[in-house]
Amino acid sequence: MKHTEGQLGTDPGDSTDLLRITQILPTADGIQLEWASVEGKRFNVQSSTTAEPGSWEAINSQAIEADGTTTGFIAPLSDDQMVLFRAVVRP
């Protein structure tokens, strides 16, 4: 999914200002994901086992609204299968 710098809320003049998952921690409930964000932006967390186009599925039912420079979500895990995650900006 492609977004412009304006949609993401990042600074096109700063190569270090980008949307990326910054922390992944195991918890009793799944995997805690944290990413750099901009206050007021809304996100979906998606997962895939292959990263193929069309294989990504949203795993949160409600938008996650950023209230600061870091946003987090606990992604549930169902088995030992490898899972990839990404955070995407919702319109």
C-alpha positions in Angstrom: 0.0 0.0 0.0 1.6 3.3 -1.1 1.0 6.6 0.7 2.3 10.1 0.2 4.4 11.8 2.9 1.4 14.0 3.7 -0.9 11.1 4.3 1.7 9.5 6.6 2.5 12.7 8.4 6.2 12.3 7.8 8.7 14.9 6.7 9.9 14.4 3.1 13.1 16.3 3.9 14.1 14.0 6.7 15.2 10.5 5.7 14.9 9.3 9.3 11.2 10.3 9.6 9.3 7.3 8.3 6.6 4.8 9.3 8.2 1.7 10.6 7.6 -0.8 13.4 10.2 0.1 16.0 9.7 -2.6 18.7 8.4 -6.2 18.8 8.0 -7.8 22.2 6.5 -11.2 23.2 3.7 -11.0 25.7 1.3 -13.5 27.3 -1.4 -12.3 24.9 0.6 -12.2 21.7 3.2 -9.8 20.2 3.4 -6.2 21.3 4.1 -4.0 18.2 5.1 -0.4 18.5 5.7 2.1 15.7 6.6 5.7 15.2 3.5 7.7 14.5 2.0 11.2 14.3 -0.7 12.3 16.7 -4.2 12.0 15.1 -3.3 9.5 12.4 -5.3 6.3 12.3 -3.8 2.9 11.7 -4.6 -0.7 10.9 -2.3 -3.5 11.8 -2.1 -6.2 9.1 -0.6 -9.7 9.0 0.5 -12.1 6.4 2.3 -15.4 6.3 3.8 -14.8 2.8 4.0 -11.0 2.2 2.5 -11.6 -1.3 0.3 -8.9 -2.7 -3.3 -9.5 -1.6 -2.2 -11.7 1.3 -2.3 -8.9 4.0 -5.3 -8.9 6.3 -6.3 -6.4 9.0 -6.2 -7.9 12.4 -7.7 -5.0 14.3 -11.5 -4.3 14.0 -11.3 -0.7 15.1 -8.9 2.0 13.9 -5.9 2.6 16.2 -5.6 6.3 16.6 -2.2 7.7 17.5 -2.1 10.0 20.5 1.6 10.7 20.4 4.8 9.9 18.6 4.6 6.1 19.4 1.6 3.9 18.9 1.2 0.2 20.0 -1.0 -2.8 19.5 -0.9 -6.4 20.8 -1.2 -8.8 17.9 -2.6 -12.2 18.8 -0.8 -15.3 17.7 -2.6 -18.5 17.1 0.1 -21.1 16.4 3.9 -21.5 15.7 3.6 -20.4 12.1 5.7 -17.4 11.0 3.7 -14.2 10.7 4.7 -10.9 9.2 3.1 -7.6 10.5 2.8 -4.1 9.1 1.1 -0.9 10.3 -0.7 1.1 7.6 -2.4 4.5 7.7 -6.2 4.5 7.4 -7.8 7.2 5.3 
